[in-house]
Amino acid sequence: MYHKIIVIGGYGKVGGVICDELRKRYPYRVYAAGRSLEKAERFSRAMNGEVLPLEVDVDGGVPENWPDGVSVVIMCLDVRNISFIAQCLEKGIHYIDVTADYSVMERIQRLPSHSATTVLSVGLAPGITNMLVKRGVQQLDQADAADIFLLLGLGEKHGRKAVEWTVDNFNAEFAVIDKGQQVEFSGFSDGLQTEFNRDIGRRSAYRFNFSDQHILPGTLHIPTVSTRLCFDSRFVTWLLAASARLRITRLLLKPGIRNKVVDSILNSNWGKEIYAVKVELSGQKDGRNVRYHGVISGDKEFHMTGQVAAYVARCLYEEKYPRGVFHIEELFLPDELFASLSGHFTLEEKIGYK
């Protein structure tokens, strides 16, 4: 009988949230897996033994000590070698990935799905952003453009890989879909202001290479999609935008300077542990121009990412879904996801004719 769930990176911040959430429903069926058996065992003890420890190095593929009857694997690590993922799908194991790296998603999408369901874009951005856009699309007759804004609190501690990915994308050159055509942008350029909510107020946010803007034109058929980023510190946001404009961020291409900046971010506490997602969607309803505004806000981005992944895991574990590789908005309904996670965030919406 297939009844086990393995969380790769399960004793990390996001993985720990997933394991803790799933063990409430499936005690002794969830494994916290990773390279360090010692850390996995320590985490297992903290979970009163209801989460089991497992030593797994994904670079080596599926190990010989792999438990029998695995139903779902959740990946909380950034992986470059996707052979482990391919082996899971060959075995008919459902797969969930919380990566924000679109280049990795593209490679996973090319894998044969066999008899399993794979869900990508699981987390805050992508994830909650995708689902909030879908919620807006459902309220319009036609969606013409989606502007996504993400605010992250600098007080939250992230893993080194996540910080490195963010720093590397300050200099990223990337293409987005604008009116059906590809247009090139660079990181922290093309600022745009938006009003998040009463507590956060109005902020300037800047282009950033989040994967949702690459995915949603295809999955939700929106001709123009953009994603912009800002931080809870107005000064840090301004400093990064000014540095990008003056090309100072190109210094981050030097490994020594990059590593010092990453270390500085990891060892600093410059803000709060908050996040906010804002979606502005323009289109048509009843033959008139209309604009949808949706804002989701809360504390601890890593906790929300873990909650979204746990929700998807419960669905794949208990229900039947089509086989293949999907992004979260292709399989799930925003109303059901948001209702399940309602105690973890605040949702504000409005829609008005122009």
N, C-alpha and C positions, 0 to 999 in steps of 0.2 A: 504493500500500500504506500502510495506517495503522500507523505505527510510531514516532510521536514523543510525548513527554511534556513538557508545559509546567507549570512550577511558578511560580505567581504569588507574588512575594515570595521567590523562590528564593535570593536572596543574604542573606536574613535568618537569624535563629537557627534557627527551626524549618525554614524552607525550605532552609537550607544542609544540615541533617541529611538531609532527604529527597533532595536532589540528590546528595549524597555517597553515600548508600546505593544509589540507583537507578543511578548511573553505573557502579557495580561490575558490574552485570548488563547494562546497556544503554548502553555508552559511545558518546558522540556522538549519542545519541537524546534526551537530556534537555536542556531549556532552563531556565536560571535567568532568569526574567522579572521586570521591574519598571519603574518610571518612570525610574530612573537607568541609562542604558546604561553609563556609566562604572563604576558599582558592579558591574553584571552582568559586564562584561569583566574587571574585577579578580578577581572570584570565579572566572570561567572559567579564568583563568591559574593560580589557586591549585589548581584541579582538573585541572591539566595539559591543559587544553583538552578534556577528556572531557565536560564540561558546557558547552553553548553559551550565549552571551549573547543576550538578546532584550529590546528596549525595548517595554513595554506599559503603557498607562494604562487601567485597567479602567473608569474613569469615562467614557471615550470609546468604549467598546464594543470589539468585536474589530477590531484594526487591519488596515490594508491589507497590511502586511508580515508578516501571520500566515503561518507556514510551512504548506506543503501536508502532508496526511497526519497530522494531529494525532489521536491516539487518546484521550489522557487529559489533563485539566487538573486541577491541584491548587491550591486557593486557600488561601494562608497569610496573607491580609490580611483585615481587617474591612471589609466592603463594605456600603454602604447602598443603592446603586443596583444592582439585580440584573439589569439589562438585559444586561450582559455574560454572566451565567450563562445567561439565556434564549437568547442567541445561540449559546452553546456547545451547548446541548441541541438547538436547531434543526438544528445541523450534525451531530448524532449523535455528539458527543464526550462520553465518560464524564467525570463531574465529581465531585470529592472536595472537601469543605470542612472545615477544622479549626476553624471558628468555635464559640465556646461560647455565643453569643447566641441564645437561643431565639426572639426576635422575628424574627431573620433567617431561622432555620430554617423558621419557619411560612410565611414568604413564598416561600421556595424550594420548599416542599412543594406550593404551589398552582400551580407552573409546569407546563405540559404537558411530559411526559417525552420525547415523540417516540420516537426509536430509541436512546436512551442510558440508562445507569445512573448514578444520582446517589447518593452515599453521604454521609450526615451523621453527626454525633456521632463524629468521628474525632480521637482524642487521648487525654489522660489523663482529664479530667472535662469533658465527656462522652467516652466511648470505653472506656478501661480499666474505668471504673466500670460502664458498661452491661454489658460482657462478664463482669465478675466476678459481677454480679447474675445474669446468665444462667447462669453456671456453677453457682451455688448453686441456682437454680430447677431445673436439670437433675437435681439430686440429691434433690429432694423430689417427693412426689406432688402436693402442693398448696402454693403459696406465698401466705401471707396478708399479710406486711408485709416491707418492705426498708428498713433504715436504712443510709445511705451516709455514711461519714466520710472527709473529705479533709484531710490535713495537708500544708502547703506550707512549704518552707524559705525564710526571708527573705533568705538569702545569694545566691539565684539572681537574676540580672539578667534582667528582662523588658523587652519593648518598651513604649513609652509608651502605645499603645492598650490593651494588656493591663492595664497598671496603672490606667489611667483607667476601664476597665470594672469592675475590682474595687472601686475607690474609689466609683464611682457606685452600686454595688450594696450598699454598707454601709447605704444608706437605702431600699433597694428594698422595696416592698410587693408581695407576690406570693401566689398561691394554689397550694396543692398538694392532691393527692388523698389523703384520709384516710378509709378505710373506704368508698371509692366516692364520697365527697362532697368538694366543694371547701372548703378551710379557708384563711383568710387568715393570713399571717405577715409579719414584717418582718425585715430583715437583722440578723444577729447577735443574735437573740432565741432563747428556748426552748433553753437549753443542755442537753446530754446528755453523759455520760461514757462513754468506751469504752477498752478496752485494745487498743492497736495491735499491739505486739510487745515482745519483751524489751528491745530497744534504746531504743525510744521511750517505752514505758510507757503509763500511763493518762493520758488527756487529756480536757478538756472541749471540745466543739465546738458550734458554733452555726448556726442556720438560715442558709442562703445560697441565692441564686437561681440555682443551677446548673440547666442544662436537663435533665439526666438524670431528675430527679424529675418533670418534666412529661411526659417521653417514655415511661418504662418502664411506667406503668399501662396504656397502650394497647398497646405492643408485646409486653410480657411478661405482661399481664393480672394485675397485682398490685394489690390494692385499696388499699394504703397504701404510699407511697414518700416518703422524706425524704432530703435531703442537707444535711450540716452541715460546716462549715469550721473549722479551727484552724491555727495557725502553730507552727513549731518553737520559737518563743519563747513560753513560758507567759505572760510579762508582757505582751507585745503583744496576745496573745489576750484576756487579762483586761481590758486597757485598752480594747480595742475593744468588748467586751461591756458594760463599765461605761459607756462613752460612749454606746452605743446605748440602754441602759436609762435614762440621764439625758437622752437626746435631744441630747447634745452633737454627735453625728455629723450632725445637721441643719445644722450650720455648713458642712458640705461642699457644701451646695446653693448657697453663695455662690461664684461663679467664682474670685475671688481666693484664697480659702482653699483651695478644691479644688485649684487649680493648684500652690499652695505645698506641699500634702501630696503630690501626685503627684511633684513635683520632689524632695521629701525622700526619698521611697521609691526613686526612680531613682538617687539619689546616695548612698544609705546601704548598709551591709552589716551587717545585724543578726543574721544567723543562718547556717545552713548551706545547701548546695545539695542538699537532700533532699526527698523526697516520700513519702507513704504513703497508700494507699487501703484502707479497711476496710469490709467489707460484713457486716452482721448480718441474716440472713434467717430469719424464723420461718414455720412452716407445719406440714404433716402428712406423715408417712411411715409406711407400714404401719399406719395407723389410730392413730398416736400423735403427740403434739406433739413437734416437733423444731426445733432451731436450728442454722443453718449460719453459720460464721465464716470469712471469707476475707480475707487481708491481702496486698497487693502493695506492695513498697517498693523504693526505689532512689535514685539520684542524678540530678539534672538533669531536671526535669519537661519542659523543652523538647526534650530528646533523646528521651525516651519518646514524646512527641507526634509527633515526626518519624518515629520508627521505626514507629509504628502507621500513619501515613499512607503510608509507603513500602510496608508490607505490603499495605494495601488497593489501592494503585496496581499492585503486581505482580499481584495477583489479577485486577483488571479488565483489565489489559494482556494476560494470558496465558489467561484463562478466559472463558467466557460466563456472564453472570448475567441475571436478569430485568430488563426495562426498567422504569424507574420511579424514584421517589424513596424511599430506604430509610435507616433508621438502622443503624449498624454491626451491632447485635445481630440484625437481621432477615435478614442475608445470610451472616454468618460464624459459625464455631464457636469458642467460647472455647479448647478444647483445641488447635486448630490455630494460633490466633493466639499463645497463650501459649508453645507449643512453638517457634514461629518466633522469638520474642523472648526466649527463656529465658536468654540470656546477659546480658540488660540489667536484670533485676530479680530479686527474691526473692519467691516465693509460699509462703504458709503457710496451711493450712486445717485445720479440724476441724468435726465435726458430732456433735451429741449430742442425746439424748432428754431432754425436760424432765419 
